[in-house]
Amino acid sequence: VGKFISQLQKRPVIAAFSATVTQQDRQQITTLLKLKKDTPFFLCYAKRSNLQLSIIHCADEKKKNTDEDVPKLKSRMYELIALLNDERNKGKPCIIYCTSIKSLELLYDTLSSDKYEKYHFHPAKYHGQMSDFQKAKNLERFMPQKEGEKEGSQSKTNIMIATKAFGMGIDRDDIELVIHFDIPRSLEDYYQEV
């Protein structure tokens, strides 16, 4: 973009926007866009009054699960299933973030398995290595049905298991639960995902 702008006869007014940007990112933007050193940056405080953040401490991974409905699972998986099946969360739109496709696929396969059919999870998945067609299909399953649309043949889902490739431009205002199954790689990733 900076190279393109420098080729123009008249330099246009430039504005750059980001939900999460570090001091290092601001310096890089200034350099790449060839901004003047005194170009103003407008920053907002990151606190969001509409978010409530919680941490669930998982027991030792070697601990045996006593619930007969849940086979031996790693503690995080056990806690996740309990959280999704909790009366306060059942049926509510939820995004579960994973940091890797491998972790995402494992979680998707587990929650989609026959073992959990009685919980009616019906998850969808979304990551950058999927085809555009599959991503669009899974996104459509996750988005609320618009008034007047016929019910699709594919069952809807309220659980999206995703990497950080999901979320930008997703306009769904009724998400009540965002879960990080893995620890995000950076504070900026975490903030963008919540």
Secondary structure, 3 states (H helix, E strand, C coil): CHHHHHHCCCCCCCCCCCCCCCHHHHHHHHHHCCCCCCCCCCCCCCCCCCCCCCCCCCCCCCCCCCCCCCCCCCHHHHHHHHHHHCCCCCCCCEEEECCCHHHHHHHHHHHHCHHHHHHCCCEEEECCCCCHHHHHHHHHHHCCCCCCCCCCCCCCCCEEEECCCCCCCCCCCCCCEEEECCCCCCHHHHHHHC
